[in-house]
Amino acid sequence: MKRIKNAHILTMSGGEYPHGSILFDEKIRYVGPEQEPGCQLEEDIDAGGAYALPGLIDAHCHVGMFEDSLGFEGDDGNEDSDPITPQMRAIDAINPFDRCFADARRAGVTTVVTGPGSANAISGQFAAVKTAGICVDDMVLKAPAAMKFALGENPKTVYNAKNQTPMTRMGTMALIREALYKAAEYKEAWENYNANPEDFDKPDFDMKCAALLPVLDGSLPVKIHAHRADDICSALRLAKEFHLDVTIEHCSDGIVVLPVLARENVPVMLGPTLSDRSKPELKNLSFATYKALSEAGIDVAIITDHPEIPIEHLGLCCAMAVKHGMEPALALKAVTATAAKNCRIDSRVGTLDVGKDADIVLFDKLPTEFGASAMMTIINGDVVYNAEGK
């Protein structure tokens, strides 16, 4: 058993202990007011009054998929040879030796939800992984964690250059619908065969359709890349049509369609905002969106979309959201508890509660403040970063 003592603990589930301690192995065993452990300790960490928080979570990024400093050799996030690729899996592309995993640990980011880019209408499967490890299989928290769809400018730009569908927003939506209808027929064919193999032929295996089955039954959420207001509404329309469990990714025009988002009560992964307006659908990019959406009661997660914003600046994005009016408590949850909830991984991470993974970060200041630094990062009970180098 290990202990952190003399810490100002914010559990992010409602508990705050200005003089608290945490007992943990790979899981959290106790969190609360300072007390003697009652057992022999393998490690006793004196926080010196530092803030103890759950590890930060980036709810949408591409860490390990578009690797730092490598160019084409490290670009494994877009299989843009086909606009419909639900069978692509992030875990087959993530490189644990991408230096940005170390950058994440130094910034107190312990979980990243990472996956394919937005070149394709259906891009493939995201995974939630811890930021420490040498083999992705040992880092996985949940895989697949979500299916990625992309609307708007990106897929139509990529395939227009190839003189191939989709070249319009209509084409993108039509291809997604076609894939979902085919998957539904595939599901029905297997159900008929399993129920009565004498009267029905065994269906030929279709990897694309098979990958979409958990999307259709609602067990796998869909991350829908949508910046522009009309694309956001198209994403919501698609969700209703096929009864999908969706989150809106990026949502740059969130203020424009705020009444619709509030009415539909759909989670939003907001960002990247600490960047330039590099394309037309980013014209309304603004940190004011964090305040507006969160005040409307929408579950907002703050994201970097790494490498659009380097992963180590997740905390800076949090502080910027607060500077522009987002409530500090909500901003802090947007990179911890709400991020975990939006990604359906809150049974494991996002708060400091007994039974959760021992992903703990000691900060000198709260990440909602400029200049905050991680002093120590712990993942699954192991110290993976110590600013003092010990």
Backbone hydrogen bonds, N-H to C=O, Kabsch-Sander energy under -0.5 kcal/mol:
donor,donor_aa,acceptor,acceptor_aa,energy
2,K,24,F,-2.7
3,R,43,E,-2.3
4,I,22,I,-2.3
5,K,45,I,-2.9
7,A,20,G,-2.1
8,H,50,A,-2.7
9,I,7,A,-1.0
9,I,17,Y,-2.7
10,L,52,A,-2.4
11,T,9,I,-0.5
11,T,15,G,-2.6
12,M,15,G,-0.5
17,Y,9,I,-2.4
20,G,7,A,-3.1
20,G,17,Y,-0.6
21,S,32,G,-2.4
22,I,4,I,-2.3
23,L,30,Y,-2.3
24,F,2,K,-2.3
25,D,27,K,-2.3
28,I,356,K,-2.5
29,R,23,L,-3.1
30,Y,23,L,-1.8
32,G,21,S,-1.8
34,E,19,H,-2.2
42,E,1,M,-3.6
43,E,1,M,-0.8
45,I,3,R,-3.4
46,D,44,D,-0.6
47,A,5,K,-2.9
47,A,45,I,-0.8
49,G,6,N,-3.2
50,A,47,A,-1.4
51,Y,363,F,-2.3
52,A,8,H,-2.4
53,L,51,Y,-0.6
53,L,361,V,-2.6
55,G,359,D,-1.9
56,L,108,G,-2.7
57,I,335,V,-2.7
58,D,111,T,-2.1
59,A,57,I,-0.8
59,A,302,I,-0.5
61,C,113,V,-1.9
62,H,306,H,-1.6
65,M,62,H,-2.0
66,F,62,H,-1.6
67,E,65,M,-0.5
67,E,74,G,-2.2
70,L,67,E,-1.2
73,E,70,L,-1.0
74,G,71,G,-1.3
75,D,71,G,-0.5
75,D,72,F,-1.3
76,D,65,M,-3.1
76,D,74,G,-1.1
80,D,78,N,-1.6
81,S,79,E,-0.7
82,D,79,E,-0.9
85,T,83,P,-0.5
85,T,122,I,-3.1
88,M,85,T,-1.5
90,A,125,Q,-2.1
92,D,89,R,-1.5
93,A,90,A,-2.5
94,I,90,A,-2.1
95,N,64,G,-1.3
98,D,95,N,-2.1
101,F,98,D,-2.1
102,A,98,D,-0.5
102,A,99,R,-0.6
103,D,99,R,-1.6
104,A,100,C,-2.2
105,R,101,F,-2.1
106,R,102,A,-2.3
107,A,103,D,-1.1
107,A,104,A,-0.7
108,G,105,R,-1.4
109,V,104,A,-2.8
110,T,56,L,-2.0
110,T,108,G,-0.7
111,T,56,L,-1.6
112,V,129,V,-2.7
113,V,58,D,-2.6
114,T,112,V,-0.8
114,T,127,A,-2.4
115,G,61,C,-1.2
117,G,77,G,-2.5
121,A,83,P,-0.8
122,I,83,P,-2.1
123,S,148,K,-2.4
124,G,148,K,-0.9
125,Q,88,M,-3.2
126,F,146,A,-2.7
127,A,114,T,-2.6
128,A,142,K,-3.0
129,V,112,V,-2.7
129,V,127,A,-0.6
130,K,139,M,-3.1
131,T,110,T,-1.6
138,D,135,C,-1.6
139,M,135,C,-0.7
139,M,136,V,-0.9
140,V,136,V,-1.3
141,L,128,A,-3.3
142,K,128,A,-2.0
145,A,126,F,-2.8
146,A,126,F,-0.9
147,M,221,P,-2.5
148,K,124,G,-2.8
149,F,147,M,-0.6
149,F,223,K,-3.0
150,A,121,A,-2.3
151,L,225,H,-2.6
156,K,152,G,-1.1
157,T,153,E,-2.1
158,V,154,N,-2.4
159,Y,155,P,-2.3
160,N,156,K,-1.6
161,A,157,T,-1.5
163,N,160,N,-1.4
164,Q,159,Y,-2.7
172,T,168,T,-1.9
173,M,169,R,-2.3
174,A,170,M,-2.4
175,L,171,G,-2.2
176,I,172,T,-2.0
177,R,173,M,-2.6
178,E,174,A,-2.6
179,A,175,L,-2.2
180,L,176,I,-2.2
181,Y,177,R,-2.9
182,K,178,E,-2.5
183,A,179,A,-2.1
184,A,180,L,-2.2
185,E,181,Y,-2.2
186,Y,182,K,-2.4
187,K,183,A,-2.5
188,E,184,A,-2.2
189,A,185,E,-2.5
190,W,186,Y,-2.1
191,E,187,K,-2.4
192,N,188,E,-2.6
193,Y,189,A,-2.2
194,N,190,W,-2.9
195,A,191,E,-2.0
196,N,192,N,-2.1
199,D,196,N,-1.1
200,F,196,N,-1.4
210,A,206,D,-2.7
211,A,207,M,-1.9
212,L,208,K,-1.1
212,L,209,C,-0.6
213,L,209,C,-0.8
213,L,210,A,-0.8
216,L,212,L,-2.0
217,D,213,L,-1.9
218,G,215,V,-0.9
219,S,214,P,-1.1
220,L,214,P,-2.0
222,V,245,D,-2.9
223,K,147,M,-3.1
223,K,221,P,-0.5
224,I,222,V,-0.7
224,I,247,T,-2.5
225,H,149,F,-2.8
225,H,223,K,-0.7
226,A,224,I,-0.5
226,A,249,E,-2.3
232,I,228,R,-2.3
233,C,229,A,-2.1
234,S,230,D,-2.0
235,A,231,D,-2.3
236,L,232,I,-1.9
237,R,233,C,-2.3
238,L,234,S,-2.5
239,A,235,A,-2.1
240,K,236,L,-2.0
241,E,237,R,-2.4
242,F,238,L,-2.0
243,H,239,A,-0.8
244,L,239,A,-2.0
246,V,244,L,-0.9
247,T,222,V,-2.4
248,I,267,P,-2.4
249,E,224,I,-2.5
249,E,247,T,-0.6
250,H,269,M,-3.3
251,C,226,A,-1.6
251,C,249,E,-1.4
253,D,227,H,-2.3
254,G,251,C,-1.9
256,V,253,D,-0.6
257,V,253,D,-1.3
258,L,255,I,-1.3
260,V,257,V,-0.6
261,L,257,V,-2.3
262,A,258,L,-2.7
263,R,259,P,-2.0
264,E,260,V,-2.5
265,N,261,L,-1.7
266,V,261,L,-0.9
268,V,299,D,-2.6
269,M,248,I,-3.0
270,L,268,V,-0.8
270,L,301,A,-2.7
271,G,250,H,-1.2
275,S,273,T,-1.7
278,S,276,D,-1.7
282,L,279,K,-2.1
283,K,280,P,-1.7
285,L,282,L,-2.1
289,T,286,S,-1.3
290,Y,287,F,-1.1
291,K,287,F,-0.7
292,A,288,A,-2.1
293,L,289,T,-2.6
294,S,290,Y,-2.1
295,E,291,K,-2.3
296,A,292,A,-1.0
297,G,294,S,-1.5
298,I,293,L,-2.0
300,V,298,I,-1.0
301,A,268,V,-2.6
302,I,334,A,-1.6
303,I,270,L,-2.1
305,D,60,H,-1.8
308,E,305,D,-2.2
309,I,304,T,-0.8
313,H,310,P,-2.4
314,L,311,I,-1.6
317,C,313,H,-2.3
318,C,314,L,-1.7
319,A,315,G,-2.2
320,M,316,L,-2.5
321,A,317,C,-2.1
322,V,318,C,-1.7
323,K,319,A,-2.4
324,H,320,M,-1.6
325,G,322,V,-2.1
326,M,321,A,-2.5
331,A,327,E,-2.5
332,L,328,P,-2.5
333,K,329,A,-1.7
334,A,330,L,-1.7
335,V,332,L,-1.0
336,T,333,K,-1.6
338,T,333,K,-1.8
339,A,333,K,-1.4
340,A,336,T,-2.3
341,K,337,A,-2.4
342,N,338,T,-3.1
343,C,339,A,-1.5
344,R,341,K,-1.5
345,I,340,A,-2.6
346,D,340,A,-0.7
348,R,345,I,-1.7
349,V,345,I,-1.9
352,L,11,T,-2.2
353,D,351,T,-1.1
355,G,28,I,-2.7
356,K,353,D,-2.2
357,D,348,R,-2.5
358,A,26,E,-2.3
359,D,357,D,-2.3
360,I,358,A,-0.7
360,I,378,I,-1.4
361,V,53,L,-2.8
362,L,376,M,-2.5
363,F,51,Y,-2.6
363,F,361,V,-0.6
364,D,373,S,-2.0
369,E,366,L,-2.5
372,A,369,E,-1.4
374,A,106,R,-0.5
375,M,362,L,-3.8
376,M,362,L,-1.3
377,T,385,Y,-2.5
378,I,360,I,-2.8
379,I,382,D,-2.6
381,G,358,A,-2.4
382,D,379,I,-2.1
384,V,377,T,-2.8
384,V,382,D,-0.6
385,Y,377,T,-1.4
387,A,375,M,-2.9
389,G,386,N,-2.3
